[in-house]
Amino acid sequence: MISFPNIADLPTTPFSGADVVRGVEFTTSDNDGPGRVRIEVDGRPDVLAFYGAAPEGAPDDPVIFLRGDAVEKRDGEVVANEWYVATTAYDVQALAEQFSASFHRPYVHLARPGILGSTGHHLDRRRPREVALVDAALSRLKAHFGWRRLNLVGQSGGGHLVAALIARRDDIGCAVITSGNTAVARRNRENGWTADITGHADFLDPIDHVAEVARHPPEKIIALTDPLDQRVSASVQTAYVEALRRVGVAVEHRLLPASGKLRHDLQLPGILAAFAWLASHNS
């Protein structure tokens, strides 16, 4: 049965970098459970991990976070990044519980396919299947926990997912996209790539789906950008914001300094922006 994880049951050993690169296959023993939700797309099942908590008596609508990519190219080879191989399931759950308790609201970190305990292939990210899996997992979690509306935060590759999801879903309150790879083809052109950095050319490009967002826009869209971002350029992020505005979708675009040597990490201010909007919206 689906439930939030018990932190005492979670491993304190770091996640496997090798698993991220080669993928994690679904097995017949994978099913719903604490911090596990089974979904099926195109007849193929996967299980996505999730971390989080819901304080008793808290408002129903959760903040749901989707993190950025867990791999990078180093000396021409795709490897797990330093954050990933230093992180444990206990760490992810502890941080989720901290946010939930501090803001007295359900908070969920939904693990993307192939990372943080989910089955799937992280090297296939940004393709339609990743979006469909996350979309299906959100629907199952919403139905199970009885949520009314969802509030999404996505950093970098997670921001790509949030942008893709708001084109598909009509139940989003606040959507926060931080350092988002939301104009994939434009990023490829800027970098002189013939395909996405994943090597795939069949990526889902959120900027091509802004008209769908306009049919059922979230109550609030916030985009956070560092003008000097060296991983996903500000011009890529701004192109998506401007495309939304051209079809009549309001976006609050905030420029601020990101942490990290590549000026790319805006995860924390993105999460705080969602909680702040909910606090002001519900006051």
N, C-alpha and C positions, 0 to 999 in steps of 0.2 A: 504494500500500500504506500502511496506517495505521502511523504511527510518531510518536515525539515530535518536535517541531520542532527544527531547528538554529537556535540564536539568531542566528548570523551571517547567516542568510537572511531574517530578519524586518525589516520596515520600522521606521524610527525616526521616521516622521512620525505625528502624532496621528490617532486615529480620527475619522471624519467624523460630526459632530453631525447633519447633514442626513440621512445614511443611516439613523440611528437613528429619526428621526421619520417618514420616508417608507417605510422598510422596505427590505430587501435581497432581491431576487428570485433564486431558484435558476436557474442556467443549465445547459445540457447539459455544460459543461466542469467543473462542480462535481462532485467525486468524492472518494473516500478519498485520503489523502496525508499528508505530515508535518503534524501538528496539525490534521487534517481527518477527520471521520467522517461518512459519508453514511447517512442514515436515511430511511425512508418511513413516513408515517402517513396512513391513509385514501387511499392511492393518490397522495399528493402528496409529492415528495421535498424534503428540505432537507439542508444540510451544516452541522454544528456544528463550530466551532473549539475546539481544546483546547490548553492549554499545560502543560508539566510535564517531569518527568524521573524516572528510576528508577535510583538508584545500584546498581552491581554488587554483588551479594551481600546486598542489602537484603531485609527481609521482603516478602512478596508483596502484602499488603493495603494499598491506597493510601488516602490522604486526598484527597477530591475536594471542591473548593470551588465554590460557586455564588454569585456576587456579587448585590448588590442592584440595584434599578432604575437605569437610566442616564438617565432623563429626569425633569423636574420642570415644574410650572406656574410661569411667570414672567410677570407682567402679563397673566394670562389666556391665555397661549399655552404650548403644550407645546414644550419645548426640551431639548436634551441638557444634562446637568448639567456643572458645571465640571470635576469629576474626569475625566469621560469625554473631553472634548475636549482634555484635556492629556495623555492617556495614549496610549502607543504599544504595538504588539504586542511590541516588544523589551522594554519595561518589564514587561509581564505575564509574559513568559517568564523574564526575569531574576529576578523575585520568586519565581516557581515553582521555579526551580533553587536559589535560596537556601534555601527551606524544605526542599526535598528533600535537599540536601547537609547542612544543619544537623541534621536529624533522622534522616538515613540511612534514608529510606523513600520509596516512590513518592508523588509529590504531583502532583495534576492540578487546574488551574483550567479547568473546563468552561464554555465561553461559552454563555450563554442565547441562544435564537433572536433574531436581529436585532441583536446587539451583539458587539463584540470579534472581528469576522471571521466570525461565523455568518450564514447566510442566515435569512430570516424577518422577522417583524414584531413588534418589541418592544412596540408599542402594543397588541398582542393578548395580552399577558402575563396570567398567572393563569387563562387559559381552558384547557379540557381539552387542546387541541392542544399548548400549551407543555409541559405535564406529560408528555404522551405522547412528544414528541420527545426530551426529556431522558432519560426512562426508556429509550427505544430506544437512544439513544447510549450510555448506561451499559452496557446489555447487550452492545452490539457491542464496546465497549472492554474490558469484562471478558473476553469470549470471546477477543479478539485477544491480550491481554497475559497471559491465564491467571490472572487474579486469582480468589481464592476468595471473599472477602467485601469489601464496600465500606464505607468510613467517610465520611460526608457532613457537610459544614459549609455552612450557608446563612445569608447576611446579608439581613435585611429581605425583599425579594421572593424572594431565593434561599432564605430560610428558609421561605417559603410552599412552594417547590418541595420542599425536604427533607421538610416535613410531609406533602405530598401523596405523595411517593415512598415513605415508610415505610408508607403504607397499601397500596401496590401491591407492594412487594418484600419477599422473605423472606431477603435476603442481606446485611443491614445490620448491621455490628458496632456502631459508635458513630455516633449522629446528633446533631449540635449545631445548634441553631436559635438565631440571635442576632437580636434585635429583629424577630422574625418576624411577618409579616402572616398569622397563622394562624387568625384568626376574621374573615373578610373582611366578612360581612354585619354583624357587630357593629360593626366599624370604620366601615362606611358609616352605620349608625344614629347612632353617636356624633358623626359629622361632619355629619349632616343631608343625606347624599347619597342619591339614589334609585338609584344604580348605583355600581360601583367607580370609582375615580378615572380608570381607563382609559376610562370611558364604557360599558363592557360590563356587562350584568347576568347573563350566562351564565358567571360565574366559577366555578371549582372552589374550594369552601370546605373547607379541611382539617379544621375542627372537626366537620364533618358525617361524617367518615370515620374517627373514632377507633376504632370497633368493628372496622374492618379492620386497624388497627394492632395491636389486641389479639390478633388471630389469629396474628400472627407478629412480635412486637415485636423491635426491635433489642436487642442485648445491653445497650446504654447509651443513654439519651436525656438530653441536657443542654440546658436552655433558659437563655439569658442575656438579662437584661432590665435596662434602666435605669428605675427607678421614675418618672423625670421625662422619659421619652422623649416628644418632641413630634411625632413623625411617626407612629409606631404606638404607641398608648398602652399602658401597662403593663396596663391592664384587659383589653385585647384579647389580649395575650400570655398573661396569667394565665388567661383563660377557656379557652384551648386546653389549657394545662397541667392545669387542674382537670378538663376533660372527659376527658383521657387517664387521669387517676387514678381517675375514676369507673368506668371500664371495666377497671380493674385493671392499667394500664400504669404502671410506675414512671418517674418523671421527676425529675431533679435540677434544681431551679429556682434559679439563682444571680442575685442582685441586685447590680449593680455600676454604677459611673458610666461612661457612654459618652462618646466624644469627639465634637466637633462642636457647633455652636451649637444644634442640635436634639436633642442628647443621644441620638443614634441609632446611631452607628457603633461596633459591637462586633465587627467583622470579625476583627481580630487576636486578641483573647482567645478568640474562637470557634475559630480555627485552632489556637491553642496548647492549648486544652482538649482537642481531638481527639488531638493528638500526645501530650499528657500522659496521657490515658486509655490510649492504646495502649502507652506506655512502662510504665505500672504493670500493665496487663493481661498484657503479655508477659514481665514480669520474673519 
